[in-house]
Amino acid sequence: MRFMNPSTVRLNFKLNLIRHLRDGKRMTLEELASVTGINNRKDLKEQLGELFFLGATPHIADLIQVDYDSETDTFGLILPFRFDSSLRLSIREWLALRKILEEVTETSSDPQTNSTARKILKKIVSIVPVAGQEALSSYKTDIQEAIRNEKSLNLEYQSRTGEKPTRRKVDPWFLFHSLEDYLLGYCHERNAPRNFRLDNILSLKISSDPISQPAGQKKSEYIREFEEFRKNRENSSGIAEIWHTKEVYYNLNRKLDLERTDETKKLNHVVYYLSKAKIREENWFLETLLPFGKNVILKSPTHLAKRILGEIESILR
């Protein structure tokens, strides 16, 4: 009879543990014993302990953490976070990251750190060409100057639905501050009033051309309609119901000001708690939820739940 090397046996057991506990599953010791064939609780705890210390070792590249929940008496694994598919940053966050990297390249005396920062910075610049968080402040200053001097603006704009940036000539009317900053004005390419999110403006210059659609009844009506639209969307867009784990409650509550309920449910041995939150602005709301991954499940409204599933599918493709 051929016997397997004891080290190989232990390794296979650990891989078997990972296979059964991955994807957010949680199991009791009895359940683990039934699927692993290790009925001795002491041996099972020792193997779990070794797996825990494996994850705690600094030189292990893919850290694995064993998580024990005393309320449910279950074990689970926290596997390495997939940054390439799960981490989503807003335009403002990319701008802040760009500014940090620019400061690193200017001040770092370590050649390796400097080289790495420059490579990352080059990738960010190819996507977000504006010069950092101060660019938004610069845009506001230029817009206000153009409004005072009645000059049109030339801007490069990346809409949420468009694949490529477009160049627009805009007669600026009003700079609106809300959850997001907007430029309201007359778009010559669309021959109609339009609003532009400052976060989506890639470049902006004051032109020498005087505005051809000055302040008047059309401007006043559009600003009034936009204000009503914003208030309705921000204050009356409804309440969302969110299932979330206890681990993410603190950070999620800071962003959404959650209203807790008494409802809980268990999915794949993970306990989720139901909370409510104001949606305010749909795109902002979804961008807030996505980075929490499987720790958050949107229960309602249905149309947003479908949208977030579509976003996740596009990330995984």
NURO-58196 format. One record per residue (C-alpha): x, y, z. Coordinates in steps of 0.25 Angstrom, whole numbers, padded with zeros to 4 digits, always signed. Layout:
<nodes>
XYZ/...
</nodes>
This chain:
<nodes>
+0000+0000+0000/+0005+0014-0004/+0004+0024+0007/+0003+0039+0004/+0014+0049+0010/+0008+0055+0023/+0012+0069+0017/+0004+0066+0005/-0008+0061+0013/-0008+0074+0022/-0007+0083+0009/-0019+0075+0002/-0027+0077+0015/-0025+0092+0015/-0028+0093+0000/-0041+0085+0003/-0044+0095+0015/-0042+0107+0005/-0051+0100-0005/-0063+0098+0004/-0062+0111+0011/-0059+0120-0001/-0070+0130-0007/-0075+0134+0006/-0080+0121+0011/-0080+0119+0026/-0080+0105+0033/-0080+0100+0047/-0069+0090+0052/-0079+0078+0051/-0082+0082+0036/-0067+0084+0033/-0065+0070+0039/-0076+0064+0030/-0070+0069+0017/-0055+0068+0021/-0055+0054+0027/-0048+0059+0039/-0057+0055+0051/-0047+0059+0062/-0051+0073+0066/-0037+0075+0072/-0030+0071+0059/-0040+0080+0051/-0037+0092+0061/-0022+0090+0059/-0024+0090+0044/-0032+0103+0044/-0022+0109+0054/-0011+0106+0044/-0019+0112+0033/-0021+0125+0041/-0006+0126+0044/-0003+0124+0029/-0011+0136+0026/-0005+0144+0037/+0009+0141+0031/+0015+0154+0025/+0022+0147+0014/+0010+0140+0009/+0005+0147-0004/-0009+0143-0004/-0014+0146+0010/-0025+0137+0015/-0032+0140+0028/-0041+0131+0036/-0053+0138+0042/-0061+0132+0054/-0075+0137+0057/-0078+0134+0072/-0093+0138+0069/-0095+0127+0059/-0083+0118+0063/-0078+0117+0049/-0065+0118+0042/-0063+0126+0029/-0051+0130+0020/-0047+0145+0016/-0040+0142+0003/-0031+0153-0004/-0039+0164-0010/-0040+0165-0025/-0036+0179-0028/-0036+0178-0043/-0050+0174-0043/-0057+0180-0031/-0050+0193-0027/-0057+0205-0034/-0053+0219-0031/-0061+0232-0035/-0055+0243-0043/-0052+0251-0031/-0045+0239-0024/-0036+0237-0037/-0033+0252-0037/-0028+0251-0022/-0020+0238-0025/-0013+0245-0037/-0010+0257-0028/-0004+0248-0018/+0005+0241-0028/+0009+0254-0034/+0014+0258-0020/+0021+0245-0019/+0029+0246-0032/+0033+0260-0028/+0038+0257-0014/+0042+0242-0013/+0057+0240-0013/+0055+0225-0015/+0057+0221-0030/+0048+0209-0029/+0037+0216-0023/+0038+0228-0032/+0038+0218-0044/+0026+0211-0039/+0018+0224-0036/+0021+0229-0050/+0016+0216-0057/+0003+0217-0049/+0002+0232-0052/+0004+0230-0067/-0008+0220-0067/-0017+0229-0059/-0013+0241-0068/-0017+0233-0080/-0031+0232-0074/-0033+0245-0066/-0025+0256-0072/-0028+0267-0063/-0018+0271-0054/-0023+0267-0040/-0034+0271-0030/-0030+0286-0032/-0035+0284-0046/-0050+0285-0041/-0047+0297-0034/-0040+0303-0046/-0052+0299-0055/-0061+0307-0045/-0053+0319-0045/-0052+0319-0061/-0067+0317-0062/-0070+0328-0052/-0061+0337-0060/-0067+0333-0073/-0081+0336-0067/-0077+0350-0063/-0070+0354-0076/-0081+0347-0084/-0071+0338-0092/-0074+0324-0097/-0067+0312-0092/-0060+0301-0100/-0060+0288-0093/-0057+0273-0095/-0068+0265-0088/-0069+0250-0085/-0084+0247-0083/-0089+0235-0075/-0095+0228-0086/-0085+0232-0097/-0073+0224-0100/-0064+0235-0105/-0062+0249-0100/-0068+0260-0109/-0065+0275-0111/-0075+0285-0107/-0077+0300-0109/-0085+0305-0097/-0091+0318-0093/-0090+0317-0078/-0102+0322-0070/-0101+0316-0056/-0091+0308-0047/-0100+0299-0038/-0095+0293-0025/-0102+0280-0020/-0097+0266-0017/-0090+0268-0030/-0086+0281-0037/-0093+0285-0050/-0090+0295-0061/-0104+0299-0067/-0103+0306-0081/-0107+0306-0095/-0100+0295-0103/-0098+0299-0118/-0096+0285-0122/-0109+0281-0117/-0116+0295-0120/-0123+0294-0106/-0120+0296-0091/-0112+0285-0085/-0106+0282-0071/-0091+0277-0070/-0086+0270-0058/-0072+0276-0054/-0067+0262-0051/-0069+0258-0065/-0062+0270-0071/-0048+0266-0076/-0043+0280-0081/-0049+0294-0081/-0045+0307-0087/-0051+0321-0088/-0052+0325-0103/-0052+0339-0108/-0066+0337-0114/-0077+0345-0107/-0089+0337-0103/-0100+0337-0113/-0111+0332-0104/-0110+0342-0092/-0118+0342-0079/-0133+0343-0082/-0146+0335-0080/-0140+0322-0086/-0129+0322-0076/-0138+0325-0064/-0148+0315-0068/-0137+0304-0070/-0131+0307-0057/-0144+0306-0050/-0147+0293-0057/-0134+0287-0053/-0135+0292-0039/-0149+0285-0038/-0143+0272-0045/-0131+0272-0035/-0140+0273-0023/-0150+0263-0027/-0138+0253-0030/-0131+0256-0018/-0142+0257-0008/-0153+0248-0014/-0145+0237-0021/-0150+0228-0011/-0144+0219+0000/-0135+0207-0003/-0135+0194+0005/-0121+0188+0007/-0116+0175+0012/-0102+0176+0018/-0093+0169+0027/-0089+0174+0041/-0075+0176+0036/-0078+0187+0027/-0089+0194+0035/-0079+0205+0040/-0074+0210+0027/-0087+0208+0019/-0094+0216+0030/-0084+0227+0029/-0088+0228+0014/-0103+0226+0014/-0108+0229+0028/-0115+0216+0030/-0128+0213+0037/-0127+0200+0044/-0138+0190+0044/-0140+0177+0052/-0140+0168+0040/-0128+0158+0038/-0126+0147+0028/-0116+0136+0026/-0110+0133+0012/-0099+0123+0010/-0097+0123+0025/-0095+0138+0025/-0104+0147+0033/-0109+0159+0026/-0116+0171+0033/-0127+0179+0026/-0125+0195+0027/-0132+0206+0019/-0125+0218+0012/-0129+0230+0004/-0125+0228-0011/-0124+0243-0013/-0116+0242-0027/-0117+0228-0034/-0103+0228-0040/-0096+0233-0028/-0104+0223-0019/-0100+0211-0028/-0085+0216-0028/-0086+0216-0013/-0091+0201-0012/-0082+0194-0022/-0069+0195-0015/-0075+0187-0003/-0076+0175-0012/-0084+0162-0007/-0085+0169+0007/-0096+0177+0002/-0109+0172-0006/-0119+0183-0011/-0133+0178-0008/-0141+0189-0014/-0144+0197-0022/-0145+0186-0033/-0140+0195-0044/-0127+0199-0037/-0125+0184-0032/-0125+0180-0047/-0116+0192-0051/-0106+0188-0040/-0106+0173-0045/-0103+0178-0059/-0091+0187-0054/-0086+0174-0047/-0087+0166-0059/-0080+0176-0068/-0068+0176-0057/-0067+0161-0058/-0067+0160-0073/
</nodes>
